[in-house]
Amino acid sequence: MRRRSLLTGLLGGTFLVAGGAACATVDTVGQVDFARPLLIPPLADSGIDAAGRRVFNLHAQRGSRDFGIEGTTRTMGFNGDYLGPTLRARRGERVRVNVVNNLRQETSVHWHGMHLPANCDGGPHQPVRPGATWSPAWTIDQPAATLWYHPHPHGHTREHVNQGLAGLFILDDDESAQRVLPHDYGVDDIPLIVQDKALHKGEIRDHDTGDLLLVNGTYGPYLDVRTDRVRLRLLNASVSRTFAFGLADERPVQLVATDGGLLPEPVTVTRIRLSPGERAELVVPFQAGERVVLRSFPPATSGSFDGGKDRFDVLELRAAARLRHVGTVPKVLADVPRLDPATAAVNRDFRLNGTNINGDKMDLDRIDTVVEKGTTEIWTVRNTDGQRHNFHVHDVQFQVLSVDGGEPPAELGGWKDTVFLPPKSELRIILRFADYADPDMPYMYHCHLLMHEDNGMMGQFVVVEPGQSAGRVGGTGGHQHG
């Protein structure tokens, strides 16, 4: 993108100044040079320890990177200067991750989308002090999926994620469709960590929405395509911005997976909207020699002030003169057993408004919800104000029962852990809480627009054995609420 100063009218956009910040309708379509090869996050090294566990090591550290825009920028990363390596494990494996904090402040690492014990979840009750190491271990017991990891320090999640602390965690299993879909990492199976940034004088500014895009930490990237189909694993790792991804020529592509893994069958789409934290896997067909741009169209959130009218050219895909055939997408992808609403033991309501849930801001010493292990629940989540929100639940993957009282669209037909809520909207989701109980260590539910989360739009729940009461939150003597 040929950059001009925001205040001189970037790309003809209209700018409003409020509270000292510039707000704009940003449009980079046709303005990106695509001069840099897309960086592919390396697969993390791992080994097997004496207990048979696959062991990864992550070092949170400070660094700097020249994104090719405004000189060297101060950053954070895992095992490098920006972002982190891709962790990869198979269903049934027991894993251990040694998280070493080489920063000057506390941080944590949350395994977003992972089903695991609460004391391994990496939420705000599990800070890692500077110089310390945290080593959670658990068994992978969920379908193949594109998950991710990022810090979750109370009140500072946005800062740490925005500075670059994030990475993918890919799970594999033995589903036959996974062997047919493109699966050669970095060749025809491409991770895309998409983030908007605001850079200024060597700093990544604390922001809600930025005016430039990075993909895997690459500014203005292109990808050389050598196969007639490519699987794009999209992650919206932005702190606030919502995207609507599609190809610039609006060709149909096949959505094969969302947050928690494969859909029952492919869904043909021209665009897929992803709010912060959501993932989608798209299979894109190519003809030899063509070039096409992955674009974010206006996501129609709630207005220009939140990026709802913005457009971005994201990545140029450049097909080679000869393409290798990699097979067709199966008509049936996976068995996704439907959770039965008739089996729900509890119905709960969650109202999102401002930066609170059900009128309360986050309190680390308060248990908001107590769930019994082995039960199924229905949660009705309502966005009752005029701004956009989304809703993420730790530990479980859930299914969407309804959207504003109607049937959910096909793209919400699989397992989800994060869902978008436009203003004045309502979702009903069904969740099953299996395997793990701990009365003293909570999981979180929260808006994944990280300013909202940091400012209090988060609650916590404990999973207890049948008949058991909630305990002391993290051993701190918290009290039960709700």
C-alpha positions as CSV (number, residue, x, y, z in Angstrom):
1,M,0.0,0.0,0.0
2,R,1.3,3.4,-0.9
3,R,1.0,5.1,2.5
4,R,0.1,8.7,3.2
5,S,-0.5,10.3,6.5
6,L,-3.8,9.4,8.1
7,L,-4.6,13.0,8.7
8,T,-4.0,14.0,5.0
9,G,-6.6,11.6,3.9
10,L,-5.5,8.0,3.4
11,L,-6.7,6.6,0.1
12,G,-9.5,9.1,-0.1
13,G,-10.9,7.9,3.2
14,T,-13.1,10.1,5.4
15,F,-11.6,10.8,8.8
16,L,-13.2,11.8,12.1
17,V,-11.2,12.9,15.0
18,A,-12.5,12.1,18.5
19,G,-10.6,12.0,21.8
20,G,-7.4,12.6,20.0
21,A,-7.7,9.5,17.8
22,A,-8.2,9.4,14.0
23,C,-11.2,7.3,12.9
24,A,-11.6,6.5,9.2
25,T,-13.1,4.4,6.5
26,V,-10.0,2.6,5.2
27,D,-9.8,1.2,1.7
28,T,-6.6,-0.4,0.4
29,V,-8.2,-2.1,-2.6
30,G,-5.9,-1.7,-5.5
31,Q,-3.2,0.1,-3.4
32,V,-1.1,-2.9,-2.2
33,D,2.1,-3.6,-4.0
34,F,2.4,-7.3,-2.8
35,A,6.2,-7.1,-2.9
36,R,7.1,-9.5,-0.1
37,P,6.8,-13.4,0.0
38,L,4.4,-14.5,2.6
39,L,6.3,-15.7,5.8
40,I,5.2,-19.1,6.9
41,P,5.4,-19.7,10.7
42,P,7.8,-22.6,11.3
43,L,6.6,-25.8,12.8
44,A,7.7,-25.8,16.4
45,D,10.4,-28.3,17.3
46,S,9.3,-31.0,19.8
47,G,10.6,-34.1,21.5
48,I,9.2,-37.0,23.4
49,D,10.1,-37.1,27.2
50,A,10.5,-40.0,29.5
51,A,6.7,-40.0,30.2
52,G,5.9,-40.3,26.5
53,R,4.7,-36.7,26.2
54,R,5.4,-34.5,23.2
55,V,7.2,-31.5,24.6
56,F,7.3,-28.0,23.1
57,N,9.2,-25.0,24.4
58,L,7.9,-21.4,24.0
59,H,9.9,-18.4,25.1
60,A,8.0,-15.1,25.4
61,Q,10.5,-12.4,24.5
62,R,10.9,-8.9,23.3
63,G,12.3,-8.1,19.8
64,S,12.2,-5.8,16.9
65,R,11.2,-6.2,13.2
66,D,11.4,-4.0,10.1
67,F,8.0,-4.6,8.5
68,G,9.1,-2.5,5.6
69,I,6.8,0.4,6.5
70,E,8.3,2.8,9.0
71,G,11.7,1.3,9.9
72,T,12.4,-0.9,12.9
73,T,9.5,-1.5,15.2
74,R,9.6,-2.9,18.8
75,T,7.7,-6.1,19.1
76,M,7.1,-9.2,21.2
77,G,7.1,-12.8,20.0
78,F,7.5,-16.5,21.0
79,N,10.9,-18.0,20.1
80,G,11.5,-15.0,17.9
81,D,10.8,-11.3,17.3
82,Y,7.2,-11.5,16.3
83,L,4.4,-14.1,16.5
84,G,5.4,-17.7,17.3
85,P,5.9,-21.1,15.8
86,T,3.1,-23.4,14.9
87,L,2.6,-26.2,17.4
88,R,1.2,-29.4,16.0
89,A,0.0,-32.5,17.7
90,R,-2.3,-35.5,17.1
91,R,-5.5,-36.5,18.8
92,G,-4.6,-39.0,21.6
93,E,-1.1,-37.5,22.2
94,R,-0.2,-36.2,25.6
95,V,1.6,-32.9,25.3
96,R,3.6,-30.6,27.6
97,V,4.5,-27.0,26.8
98,N,7.2,-25.2,28.7
99,V,6.3,-21.6,28.7
100,V,9.3,-19.4,29.6
101,N,8.7,-15.8,30.4
102,N,11.7,-13.7,29.2
103,L,9.7,-10.5,29.4
104,R,9.9,-7.8,32.1
105,Q,6.3,-8.2,33.0
106,E,3.9,-11.1,33.9
107,T,2.2,-12.8,31.0
108,S,0.4,-16.1,30.4
109,V,-0.5,-18.4,27.5
110,H,-4.0,-19.5,26.8
111,W,-4.7,-22.4,24.4
112,H,-7.7,-20.9,22.5
113,G,-10.2,-23.6,21.5
114,M,-8.5,-26.4,23.4
115,H,-10.4,-28.9,25.6
116,L,-8.2,-29.3,28.7
117,P,-8.1,-29.1,32.5
118,A,-8.7,-25.7,34.0
119,N,-5.3,-25.6,35.6
120,C,-3.7,-25.9,32.1
121,D,-6.0,-23.3,30.4
122,G,-3.6,-20.4,30.8
123,G,-6.2,-17.8,31.9
124,P,-5.7,-14.9,34.2
125,H,-5.4,-17.1,37.3
126,Q,-2.2,-18.6,35.8
127,P,0.3,-15.8,35.4
128,V,3.9,-16.6,34.5
129,R,6.3,-14.2,36.4
130,P,9.3,-12.7,34.6
131,G,12.0,-15.4,34.5
132,A,9.6,-18.2,35.5
133,T,8.5,-21.3,33.5
134,W,5.0,-22.7,33.4
135,S,4.7,-26.3,32.1
136,P,1.1,-27.5,31.6
137,A,0.5,-31.0,30.3
138,W,-2.7,-32.5,29.0
139,T,-4.0,-35.1,26.5
140,I,-5.3,-34.0,23.1
141,D,-8.8,-35.3,23.0
142,Q,-10.8,-33.4,20.3
143,P,-11.1,-33.4,16.5
144,A,-8.5,-32.0,14.2
145,A,-8.8,-28.3,14.1
146,T,-6.9,-25.0,13.7
147,L,-6.5,-23.6,17.2
148,W,-4.3,-20.8,18.5
149,Y,-2.4,-19.6,21.5
150,H,-2.0,-16.1,23.0
151,P,-1.5,-14.4,26.4
152,H,-4.4,-13.8,28.7
153,P,-3.1,-11.6,31.5
154,H,-5.9,-9.9,33.4
155,G,-6.3,-6.4,32.0
156,H,-3.4,-6.6,29.6
157,T,-4.4,-9.2,27.0
158,R,-4.8,-6.6,24.2
159,E,-1.3,-5.1,24.8
160,H,0.4,-8.5,24.7
161,V,-1.5,-9.8,21.7
162,N,-1.1,-6.5,19.8
163,Q,2.6,-6.5,20.3
164,G,2.9,-9.9,18.6
165,L,2.4,-12.7,21.1
166,A,0.3,-15.3,19.3
167,G,0.7,-18.5,17.2
168,L,-1.2,-21.4,15.8
169,F,-1.8,-24.8,17.4
170,I,-2.9,-27.3,14.8
171,L,-4.5,-30.6,15.8
172,D,-4.5,-33.7,13.6
173,D,-6.6,-36.8,13.7
174,D,-7.4,-39.9,11.5
175,E,-10.5,-38.6,9.7
176,S,-10.3,-39.7,6.1
177,A,-11.2,-36.2,4.8
178,Q,-8.1,-34.8,6.4
179,R,-6.0,-37.0,4.2
180,V,-7.9,-35.9,1.0
181,L,-7.9,-32.2,1.8
182,P,-4.7,-30.3,1.0
183,H,-2.4,-31.0,4.0
184,D,1.2,-30.2,3.0
185,Y,2.0,-27.4,5.6
186,G,3.3,-24.3,3.9
187,V,2.8,-25.7,0.4
188,D,-0.9,-26.3,-0.2
189,D,-2.0,-26.0,3.5
190,I,-1.3,-22.3,4.3
191,P,-1.6,-20.7,7.7
192,L,-2.8,-17.1,7.6
193,I,-2.7,-15.1,10.8
194,V,-4.3,-11.8,9.9
195,Q,-3.9,-8.7,12.0
196,D,-4.5,-5.0,11.6
197,K,-1.9,-2.6,13.1
198,A,-1.2,1.0,13.8
199,L,2.5,1.8,13.7
200,H,4.1,5.0,14.8
201,K,7.7,5.9,15.5
202,G,9.0,2.4,16.1
203,E,6.0,1.3,18.2
204,I,2.9,-0.8,17.6
205,R,0.4,1.6,19.0
206,D,-2.4,0.5,21.4
207,H,-5.4,0.6,19.2
208,D,-8.8,-0.8,18.4
209,T,-8.5,-0.8,14.6
210,G,-5.4,-0.1,12.6
211,D,-5.0,1.1,9.0
212,L,-2.5,-1.5,7.7
213,L,-2.6,-5.3,7.6
214,L,0.0,-7.9,8.4
215,V,-0.4,-11.6,7.4
216,N,1.9,-13.9,9.4
217,G,3.8,-10.7,10.2
218,T,4.2,-9.9,6.5
219,Y,3.2,-6.5,5.0
220,G,2.0,-6.6,1.4
221,P,2.5,-10.4,1.0
222,Y,2.2,-12.7,-2.0
223,L,2.1,-16.5,-2.1
224,D,3.3,-18.7,-5.0
225,V,0.7,-21.4,-5.6
226,R,1.8,-24.7,-7.1
227,T,-1.3,-26.9,-6.7
228,D,-4.8,-26.6,-8.2
229,R,-6.3,-26.3,-4.8
230,V,-5.0,-24.6,-1.7
231,R,-6.3,-24.8,1.9
232,L,-6.2,-21.5,3.7
233,R,-6.3,-21.7,7.5
234,L,-7.5,-18.2,8.4
235,L,-7.2,-16.8,11.9
236,N,-8.4,-13.3,12.8
237,A,-5.8,-12.5,15.4
238,S,-6.7,-8.8,15.5
239,V,-7.5,-7.2,18.9
240,S,-10.8,-5.7,17.6
241,R,-11.3,-5.7,13.9
242,T,-13.8,-7.9,12.1
243,F,-13.0,-9.1,8.5
244,A,-15.1,-10.6,5.7
245,F,-12.7,-12.7,3.7
246,G,-13.2,-13.7,0.0
247,L,-11.5,-13.6,-3.3
248,A,-11.5,-10.3,-5.2
249,D,-13.2,-11.9,-8.2
250,E,-15.8,-13.3,-5.8
251,R,-15.3,-16.9,-7.0
252,P,-17.0,-19.6,-4.9
253,V,-14.7,-21.3,-2.4
254,Q,-15.4,-24.2,-0.1
255,L,-15.6,-23.7,3.6
256,V,-14.5,-27.0,5.1
257,A,-13.8,-26.2,8.8
258,T,-14.4,-23.6,11.5
259,D,-13.1,-23.1,15.0
260,G,-13.5,-26.6,16.3
261,G,-12.8,-28.6,13.2
262,L,-14.4,-30.0,10.0
263,L,-18.0,-29.2,9.0
264,P,-20.3,-32.1,8.2
265,E,-20.0,-31.2,4.6
266,P,-18.4,-28.4,2.6
267,V,-20.3,-25.1,2.4
268,T,-19.8,-23.0,-0.8
269,V,-19.3,-19.4,0.1
270,T,-18.0,-16.2,-1.6
271,R,-17.2,-14.5,1.8
272,I,-16.7,-15.6,5.4
273,R,-17.0,-13.1,8.2
274,L,-14.5,-13.6,11.1
275,S,-14.5,-11.6,14.3
276,P,-11.5,-11.6,16.6
277,G,-10.5,-15.1,17.6
278,E,-12.5,-17.0,15.0
279,R,-11.0,-19.3,12.4
280,A,-12.0,-20.7,9.1
281,E,-10.5,-23.2,6.6
282,L,-11.2,-22.4,2.9
283,V,-10.3,-24.6,-0.1
284,V,-9.6,-22.3,-3.1
285,P,-9.4,-23.6,-6.7
286,F,-6.8,-22.3,-9.1
287,Q,-6.1,-22.2,-12.8
288,A,-2.6,-22.2,-14.1
289,G,-1.0,-18.8,-14.4
290,E,-3.7,-16.8,-12.8
291,R,-3.4,-14.2,-10.0
292,V,-6.1,-13.4,-7.5
293,V,-6.2,-11.3,-4.4
294,L,-7.6,-12.5,-1.0
295,R,-9.6,-9.5,0.1
296,S,-11.5,-8.4,3.2
297,F,-14.8,-6.9,2.1
298,P,-16.8,-4.5,4.4
299,P,-17.9,-6.8,7.2
300,A,-21.1,-4.7,7.9
301,T,-20.7,-4.7,11.7
302,S,-22.3,-1.5,12.9
303,G,-20.7,1.5,11.2
304,S,-17.6,3.2,9.9
305,F,-16.4,4.0,13.5
306,D,-15.6,0.3,14.1
307,G,-14.3,-0.6,10.7
308,G,-17.6,-1.9,9.4
309,K,-17.1,-0.2,6.0
310,D,-13.4,-0.9,5.6
311,R,-11.9,-2.9,2.7
312,F,-8.4,-4.4,2.6
313,D,-6.4,-6.3,0.0
314,V,-4.9,-9.0,2.1
315,L,-2.7,-11.4,0.0
316,E,-2.0,-12.0,-3.6
317,L,-2.1,-15.6,-4.7
318,R,0.1,-16.3,-7.8
319,A,-0.5,-19.6,-9.5
320,A,2.4,-21.2,-11.4
321,A,2.3,-22.0,-15.1
322,R,1.8,-25.7,-14.3
323,L,-0.2,-26.9,-11.2
324,R,-0.1,-30.2,-9.5
325,H,-3.5,-31.8,-8.9
326,V,-4.3,-32.5,-5.3
327,G,-7.7,-34.1,-5.5
328,T,-11.3,-32.9,-4.9
329,V,-13.0,-31.9,-1.7
330,P,-15.1,-34.8,-0.3
331,K,-18.9,-34.3,-0.3
332,V,-18.9,-35.6,3.3
333,L,-16.2,-34.3,5.6
334,A,-16.9,-35.5,9.2
335,D,-19.5,-36.8,11.5
336,V,-20.5,-33.9,13.8
337,P,-22.9,-35.4,16.4
338,R,-25.6,-32.9,17.2
339,L,-26.1,-32.0,20.9
340,D,-29.8,-32.6,21.8
341,P,-31.5,-29.5,23.4
342,A,-33.9,-31.9,25.1
343,T,-31.0,-33.2,27.2
344,A,-30.0,-29.7,28.5
345,A,-30.0,-29.6,32.3
346,V,-29.8,-25.8,32.5
347,N,-30.7,-22.8,30.5
348,R,-28.7,-19.6,31.1
349,D,-28.9,-16.0,29.9
350,F,-25.9,-13.7,29.2
351,R,-26.5,-10.0,28.4
352,L,-23.6,-8.2,26.8
353,N,-23.7,-4.4,27.2
354,G,-21.0,-1.8,27.3
355,T,-18.1,-3.6,28.9
356,N,-20.0,-5.9,31.3
357,I,-21.9,-9.2,31.2
358,N,-25.2,-9.4,33.1
359,G,-24.4,-6.0,34.6
360,D,-21.2,-7.1,36.2
361,K,-17.6,-6.4,35.3
362,M,-15.0,-9.1,35.7
363,D,-13.9,-9.9,39.3
364,L,-11.1,-12.5,39.7
365,D,-12.5,-13.4,43.1
366,R,-16.1,-14.1,42.0
367,I,-17.4,-17.3,40.5
368,D,-20.2,-16.2,38.1
369,T,-21.4,-19.6,37.0
370,V,-21.2,-23.2,38.4
371,V,-21.5,-26.1,35.9
372,E,-21.8,-29.8,36.7
373,K,-19.4,-32.1,34.8
374,G,-21.2,-34.3,32.3
375,T,-24.1,-31.9,31.8
376,T,-25.4,-30.2,28.7
377,E,-26.5,-26.6,28.9
378,I,-28.1,-24.0,26.6
379,W,-26.8,-20.5,26.8
380,T,-28.7,-17.5,25.3
381,V,-26.3,-14.7,24.6
382,R,-27.7,-11.3,23.8
383,N,-25.9,-8.2,22.6
384,T,-28.2,-5.5,24.1
385,D,-26.3,-2.4,23.1
386,G,-25.5,-0.6,19.9
387,Q,-21.9,-1.8,19.4
388,R,-20.6,-5.1,18.1
389,H,-19.4,-7.9,20.5
390,N,-18.5,-11.5,20.2
391,F,-18.5,-14.3,22.7
392,H,-15.8,-16.9,23.4
393,V,-16.0,-19.8,25.9
394,H,-12.9,-21.5,27.2
395,D,-12.5,-25.3,27.3
396,V,-15.6,-26.4,25.3
397,Q,-16.5,-26.3,21.7
398,F,-20.2,-25.6,21.3
399,Q,-22.9,-25.7,18.6
400,V,-25.1,-22.8,17.5
401,L,-28.9,-23.5,17.9
402,S,-30.3,-20.3,16.6
403,V,-29.5,-16.8,15.4
404,D,-32.0,-14.1,16.2
405,G,-34.6,-16.9,16.7
406,G,-34.0,-18.5,13.3
407,E,-32.0,-21.4,11.9
408,P,-28.2,-20.7,11.9
409,P,-26.6,-20.4,8.5
410,A,-24.7,-23.5,7.2
411,E,-21.3,-21.9,8.0
412,L,-22.2,-22.2,11.7
413,G,-23.1,-25.8,11.4
414,G,-19.9,-27.2,13.0
415,W,-18.1,-26.8,16.3
416,K,-17.4,-23.2,17.5
417,D,-15.7,-21.6,20.4
418,T,-16.2,-17.9,19.3
419,V,-19.2,-16.3,17.7
420,F,-20.0,-12.8,16.4
421,L,-22.8,-10.7,17.8
422,P,-23.9,-7.6,15.9
423,P,-25.7,-4.9,17.8
424,K,-29.1,-6.0,19.2
425,S,-28.6,-9.6,18.2
426,E,-29.2,-12.9,20.0
427,L,-27.6,-16.4,19.7
428,R,-28.5,-19.6,21.4
429,I,-25.7,-22.1,21.8
430,I,-25.5,-25.6,23.3
431,L,-22.5,-26.8,25.3
432,R,-21.5,-30.0,26.9
433,F,-19.1,-29.9,29.8
434,A,-17.2,-33.3,29.8
435,D,-14.1,-34.8,31.4
436,Y,-12.7,-32.1,33.7
437,A,-13.8,-30.7,37.0
438,D,-12.0,-28.4,39.4
439,P,-14.0,-26.4,41.9
440,D,-11.1,-24.0,42.6
441,M,-9.9,-23.1,39.1
442,P,-12.2,-21.3,36.7
443,Y,-12.5,-21.1,33.0
444,M,-13.5,-17.8,31.3
445,Y,-16.2,-16.6,28.9
446,H,-15.8,-13.2,27.5
447,C,-16.0,-10.8,24.5
448,H,-12.9,-11.4,22.4
449,L,-12.7,-7.7,21.3
450,L,-9.8,-7.3,23.6
451,M,-10.5,-3.8,24.8
452,H,-13.9,-5.0,26.0
453,E,-12.3,-8.0,27.7
454,D,-9.6,-6.0,29.4
455,N,-12.2,-3.4,30.5
456,G,-14.4,-6.0,32.3
457,M,-16.5,-7.9,29.7
458,M,-15.6,-11.3,31.1
459,G,-17.0,-13.8,33.5
460,Q,-15.7,-17.1,34.9
461,F,-17.2,-20.5,35.5
462,V,-16.1,-23.6,37.4
463,V,-17.0,-27.1,36.5
464,V,-17.7,-29.3,39.5
465,E,-18.5,-33.0,40.1
466,P,-22.2,-33.7,40.5
467,G,-23.3,-32.5,43.9
468,Q,-20.1,-30.6,44.6
469,S,-20.0,-26.9,45.4
470,A,-17.7,-24.3,44.0
471,G,-14.5,-23.9,46.0
472,R,-12.0,-21.1,46.5
473,V,-11.2,-19.4,43.3
474,G,-7.5,-20.2,42.5
475,G,-7.1,-20.6,46.3
476,T,-7.8,-16.9,46.8
477,G,-11.1,-17.3,48.8
478,G,-13.4,-16.1,46.0
479,H,-17.2,-16.1,46.6
480,Q,-19.9,-17.6,44.4
481,H,-22.1,-15.3,42.3
482,G,-25.1,-16.2,40.2
